[in-house]
Amino acid sequence: MPPLKATPRRAELKRGFAKHLRENPTDAERRLWAQLRRKQVGQVRFRRQQPVGPFVVDFFCPAAKLIVELDGDQHGTDEAIAYDARRARWLEERGYKVLRFANREVSKDHVIDAIWREVESRLPLPKRPDGRLTLPQGEG
């Protein structure tokens, strides 16, 4: 008998799933990423479709331990609502803050404003004399 091939580890599967999600974003994810990428909010880095613990989260700011989730219509079922609540509880028990928005909200200013306020509250950033924010050591 030929030797059995090792099965991919769970982490490798999760990274592959995250890569698949990054390569196939929803319209709402694409719009929000255009506003979060390149340190446009609070001068902090966001990652998209990032593995965090046993989950892959939509957007993640490691410096602020902030997670932003976008929900499509499939999140409206009782089962999905319960799953999302368990998932958020698990993440929050580990110090992460989870912000959740419906896909249809992404084009509204309050989404970026809420993300900005949360970044600022979790990671107060000092301002330079020219009014621009400075980064904590190691965040550049």
CYANA upper distance limits for C-alpha pairs under 8 A (distance plus 0.5 A):
  8 PRO  CA     12 GLU  CA      6.69
  8 PRO  CA     13 LEU  CA      7.06
  9 ARG  CA     13 LEU  CA      6.92
 10 ARG  CA     14 LYS  CA      6.69
 11 ALA  CA     15 ARG  CA      6.65
 12 GLU  CA     16 GLY  CA      6.64
 13 LEU  CA     17 PHE  CA      6.62
 14 LYS  CA     18 ALA  CA      6.59
 14 LYS  CA     51 PRO  CA      7.21
 14 LYS  CA     55 PHE  CA      8.39
 14 LYS  CA     56 VAL  CA      7.73
 15 ARG  CA     19 LYS  CA      6.63
 15 ARG  CA     51 PRO  CA      7.24
 16 GLY  CA     20 HIS  CA      6.72
 17 PHE  CA     21 LEU  CA      6.78
 18 ALA  CA     22 ARG  CA      6.71
 18 ALA  CA     49 GLN  CA      5.71
 18 ALA  CA     50 GLN  CA      6.79
 18 ALA  CA     51 PRO  CA      7.30
 18 ALA  CA     56 VAL  CA      6.81
 19 LYS  CA     23 GLU  CA      6.70
 19 LYS  CA     49 GLN  CA      7.84
 20 HIS  CA     24 ASN  CA      6.77
 21 LEU  CA     25 PRO  CA      6.51
 21 LEU  CA     49 GLN  CA      6.86
 22 ARG  CA     48 ARG  CA      7.37
 22 ARG  CA     49 GLN  CA      6.41
 25 PRO  CA     29 GLU  CA      6.20
 25 PRO  CA     30 ARG  CA      6.51
 26 THR  CA     30 ARG  CA      6.72
 27 ASP  CA     31 ARG  CA      6.75
 28 ALA  CA     32 LEU  CA      6.68
 28 ALA  CA     70 LEU  CA      8.12
 28 ALA  CA    103 ASN  CA      5.88
 28 ALA  CA    104 ARG  CA      7.84
 28 ALA  CA    106 VAL  CA      6.60
 28 ALA  CA    107 SER  CA      8.46
 29 GLU  CA     33 TRP  CA      6.40
 29 GLU  CA     58 ASP  CA      8.34
 29 GLU  CA     70 LEU  CA      7.74
 29 GLU  CA    103 ASN  CA      8.39
 30 ARG  CA     34 ALA  CA      6.80
 31 ARG  CA     35 GLN  CA      7.41
 31 ARG  CA    106 VAL  CA      7.64
 31 ARG  CA    107 SER  CA      7.90
 32 LEU  CA     36 LEU  CA      6.81
 32 LEU  CA    106 VAL  CA      6.82
 32 LEU  CA    107 SER  CA      8.41
 33 TRP  CA     37 ARG  CA      6.15
 33 TRP  CA     48 ARG  CA      8.10
 35 GLN  CA     40 GLN  CA      6.98
 35 GLN  CA     41 VAL  CA      8.07
 35 GLN  CA    112 ILE  CA      8.31
 36 LEU  CA     40 GLN  CA      6.06
 36 LEU  CA     41 VAL  CA      6.45
 36 LEU  CA     45 ARG  CA      8.48
 36 LEU  CA     46 PHE  CA      6.95
 37 ARG  CA     45 ARG  CA      7.63
 37 ARG  CA     46 PHE  CA      6.86
 37 ARG  CA     47 ARG  CA      8.33
 38 ARG  CA     45 ARG  CA      7.31
 39 LYS  CA     43 GLN  CA      4.91
 39 LYS  CA     44 VAL  CA      5.35
 39 LYS  CA     45 ARG  CA      5.50
 39 LYS  CA     46 PHE  CA      7.58
 40 GLN  CA     44 VAL  CA      7.92
 41 VAL  CA    112 ILE  CA      8.42
 41 VAL  CA    115 ILE  CA      8.33
 41 VAL  CA    116 TRP  CA      6.50
 42 GLY  CA    116 TRP  CA      6.85
 42 GLY  CA    119 VAL  CA      7.10
 42 GLY  CA    120 GLU  CA      7.39
 42 GLY  CA    125 LEU  CA      8.18
 42 GLY  CA    133 LEU  CA      7.69
 43 GLN  CA    133 LEU  CA      7.41
 43 GLN  CA    134 THR  CA      8.19
 43 GLN  CA    135 LEU  CA      7.54
 44 VAL  CA     61 CYS  CA      7.64
 44 VAL  CA     63 ALA  CA      7.59
 44 VAL  CA    135 LEU  CA      8.22
 44 VAL  CA    139 GLU  CA      7.88
 45 ARG  CA     61 CYS  CA      6.47
 45 ARG  CA     62 PRO  CA      8.06
 45 ARG  CA     63 ALA  CA      8.14
 46 PHE  CA     59 PHE  CA      6.90
 46 PHE  CA     60 PHE  CA      5.80
 46 PHE  CA     61 CYS  CA      4.96
 46 PHE  CA     62 PRO  CA      7.76
 47 ARG  CA     59 PHE  CA      6.05
 47 ARG  CA     60 PHE  CA      5.59
 47 ARG  CA     61 CYS  CA      6.89
 48 ARG  CA     57 VAL  CA      7.85
 48 ARG  CA     58 ASP  CA      5.91
 48 ARG  CA     59 PHE  CA      4.84
 48 ARG  CA     60 PHE  CA      6.73
 49 GLN  CA     56 VAL  CA      6.31
 49 GLN  CA     57 VAL  CA      5.79
 49 GLN  CA     58 ASP  CA      5.03
 49 GLN  CA     59 PHE  CA      6.45
 49 GLN  CA     60 PHE  CA      8.26
 50 GLN  CA     56 VAL  CA      5.77
 50 GLN  CA     57 VAL  CA      5.86
 50 GLN  CA     58 ASP  CA      7.15
 50 GLN  CA     59 PHE  CA      7.26
 50 GLN  CA     60 PHE  CA      7.01
 51 PRO  CA     55 PHE  CA      6.15
 51 PRO  CA     56 VAL  CA      4.67
 51 PRO  CA     57 VAL  CA      6.76
 52 VAL  CA     56 VAL  CA      6.39
 52 VAL  CA     57 VAL  CA      7.22
 55 PHE  CA     87 ARG  CA      8.45
 57 VAL  CA     67 ILE  CA      7.34
 57 VAL  CA     68 VAL  CA      7.94
 57 VAL  CA     69 GLU  CA      7.12
 58 ASP  CA     67 ILE  CA      7.91
 58 ASP  CA     68 VAL  CA      6.71
 58 ASP  CA     69 GLU  CA      5.74
 58 ASP  CA     70 LEU  CA      7.32
 59 PHE  CA     67 ILE  CA      6.16
 59 PHE  CA     68 VAL  CA      5.51
 59 PHE  CA     69 GLU  CA      7.03
 60 PHE  CA     65 LYS  CA      7.79
 60 PHE  CA     66 LEU  CA      6.30
 60 PHE  CA     67 ILE  CA      5.11
 60 PHE  CA     68 VAL  CA      6.92
 61 CYS  CA     65 LYS  CA      6.20
 61 CYS  CA     66 LEU  CA      5.58
 61 CYS  CA     67 ILE  CA      6.94
 62 PRO  CA     66 LEU  CA      7.16
 63 ALA  CA    123 LEU  CA      7.87
 63 ALA  CA    139 GLU  CA      8.15
 64 ALA  CA    119 VAL  CA      6.43
 64 ALA  CA    122 ARG  CA      6.02
 64 ALA  CA    123 LEU  CA      6.08
 65 LYS  CA     95 GLY  CA      7.51
 65 LYS  CA     96 TYR  CA      5.41
 65 LYS  CA     97 LYS  CA      6.89
 65 LYS  CA    122 ARG  CA      8.43
 66 LEU  CA     96 TYR  CA      6.21
 66 LEU  CA     97 LYS  CA      5.44
 66 LEU  CA     98 VAL  CA      6.68
 66 LEU  CA     99 LEU  CA      8.17
 66 LEU  CA    118 GLU  CA      8.29
 66 LEU  CA    119 VAL  CA      7.76
 67 ILE  CA     96 TYR  CA      7.36
 67 ILE  CA     97 LYS  CA      6.49
 67 ILE  CA     98 VAL  CA      5.26
 67 ILE  CA     99 LEU  CA      6.67
 68 VAL  CA     98 VAL  CA      6.37
 68 VAL  CA     99 LEU  CA      5.31
 68 VAL  CA    100 ARG  CA      6.39
 68 VAL  CA    101 PHE  CA      8.26
 68 VAL  CA    115 ILE  CA      8.41
 69 GLU  CA     98 VAL  CA      7.67
 69 GLU  CA     99 LEU  CA      6.63
 69 GLU  CA    100 ARG  CA      5.23
 69 GLU  CA    101 PHE  CA      6.82
 70 LEU  CA    100 ARG  CA      6.43
 70 LEU  CA    101 PHE  CA      5.55
 70 LEU  CA    102 ALA  CA      6.05
 70 LEU  CA    103 ASN  CA      6.10
 71 ASP  CA     75 HIS  CA      6.33
 71 ASP  CA    100 ARG  CA      7.64
 71 ASP  CA    101 PHE  CA      6.58
 71 ASP  CA    102 ALA  CA      5.16
 71 ASP  CA    103 ASN  CA      6.05
 72 GLY  CA     76 GLY  CA      8.39
 72 GLY  CA    102 ALA  CA      6.63
 72 GLY  CA    103 ASN  CA      5.99
 74 GLN  CA     80 ALA  CA      7.75
 75 HIS  CA     80 ALA  CA      5.56
 75 HIS  CA     81 ILE  CA      6.63
 75 HIS  CA     84 ASP  CA      8.45
 76 GLY  CA     80 ALA  CA      6.95
 76 GLY  CA     81 ILE  CA      6.83
 77 THR  CA     81 ILE  CA      6.61
 78 ASP  CA     82 ALA  CA      6.70
 79 GLU  CA     83 TYR  CA      6.71
 80 ALA  CA     84 ASP  CA      6.51
 81 ILE  CA     85 ALA  CA      6.68
 82 ALA  CA     86 ARG  CA      6.79
 83 TYR  CA     87 ARG  CA      6.58
 84 ASP  CA     88 ALA  CA      6.51
 85 ALA  CA     89 ARG  CA      6.57
 86 ARG  CA     90 TRP  CA      6.71
 87 ARG  CA     91 LEU  CA      6.83
 88 ALA  CA     92 GLU  CA      6.46
 88 ALA  CA     98 VAL  CA      6.87
 89 ARG  CA     93 GLU  CA      6.51
 90 TRP  CA     94 ARG  CA      7.26
 91 LEU  CA     95 GLY  CA      7.26
 91 LEU  CA     96 TYR  CA      5.93
 91 LEU  CA     97 LYS  CA      7.91
 91 LEU  CA     98 VAL  CA      8.05
 92 GLU  CA     96 TYR  CA      5.21
 92 GLU  CA     97 LYS  CA      6.27
 92 GLU  CA     98 VAL  CA      7.60
 99 LEU  CA    115 ILE  CA      8.22
101 PHE  CA    105 GLU  CA      6.94
101 PHE  CA    106 VAL  CA      7.87
101 PHE  CA    111 VAL  CA      7.96
102 ALA  CA    106 VAL  CA      7.75
105 GLU  CA    111 VAL  CA      7.43
106 VAL  CA    111 VAL  CA      6.63
107 SER  CA    111 VAL  CA      8.35
108 LYS  CA    112 ILE  CA      8.40
109 ASP  CA    113 ASP  CA      6.70
110 HIS  CA    114 ALA  CA      6.36
111 VAL  CA    115 ILE  CA      6.78
112 ILE  CA    116 TRP  CA      6.49
113 ASP  CA    117 ARG  CA      6.62
114 ALA  CA    118 GLU  CA      6.67
115 ILE  CA    119 VAL  CA      6.65
116 TRP  CA    120 GLU  CA      6.59
117 ARG  CA    121 SER  CA      6.55
118 GLU  CA    122 ARG  CA      6.53
119 VAL  CA    123 LEU  CA      6.21
119 VAL  CA    124 PRO  CA      8.10
120 GLU  CA    124 PRO  CA      5.47
120 GLU  CA    125 LEU  CA      7.22
125 LEU  CA    133 LEU  CA      6.62
125 LEU  CA    134 THR  CA      6.74
125 LEU  CA    135 LEU  CA      6.96
125 LEU  CA    136 PRO  CA      7.69
126 PRO  CA    133 LEU  CA      6.33
126 PRO  CA    134 THR  CA      6.18
126 PRO  CA    135 LEU  CA      8.04
127 LYS  CA    131 GLY  CA      5.99
127 LYS  CA    132 ARG  CA      5.98
127 LYS  CA    133 LEU  CA      4.82
127 LYS  CA    134 THR  CA      6.20
128 ARG  CA    132 ARG  CA      6.00
128 ARG  CA    133 LEU  CA      6.50
128 ARG  CA    134 THR  CA      6.74
135 LEU  CA    139 GLU  CA      6.38
135 LEU  CA    140 GLY  CA      7.01
136 PRO  CA    140 GLY  CA      8.40
